[in-house]
Amino acid sequence: MSAACRAPRSPNRSLRRSDRSRRGRATLLAAGAAALALTLSACGSGGTSGGSGKTNFITSKDGISTAEKGDRHDAPAIDGETLDGEKLSIDDYKGKVVVLNVWGSWCPPCRAEAPNFKKVSAATKDDVQFVGINARDPEKGPAISFEKDYGIGYPSLYDPMGRLMLRFPKGTLNPQFIPSTVVIDRDGKIAARSQQPLNEEKLRKMVDPLIAEK
């Protein structure tokens, strides 16, 4: 089972007492089973990911998926407002490797991996631009405090509804969990993905080969 965590439920999704009928419970059980099946499928792959032969990327035993240079898809437009209120687009970083880390202040695995992202971002700043995607935080305050607590110096797009993740085409190395990390090569193509919290070694494993692609 993946160490990725799910976003907290928003208040307006709670069930009314009058709706807790036998039919409602059955529907919830069916939905839960479907969600569990999706999670197991996403976390259990170890060879050719996706199982359809159309994905053209490989998932290693450590959960890192990579695509060969000729098989990579164009990254979608990822832009918006940062936690600091500035406008940001990853198109501004063409020519550099871009690391996109999807995180939330409410997510324990995100806190566990944050020091590793701080360290690697500082060590690779000449070749790599790190960009966070802060997802499912209803307010900016906790996310801003998170960045201060861990000394995160790179910007994060504020995405309270999690919509930026949906811009990635299905069947590509699209992020599906929080935390997720996607690495985009110098040509703006999706090159690698992890859907688990990363230590320093695994993060460098994703980034270093793309730095070398000059």
Disulfide bonds with the S-S distance in Angstrom:
Cys5-Cys107 2.41
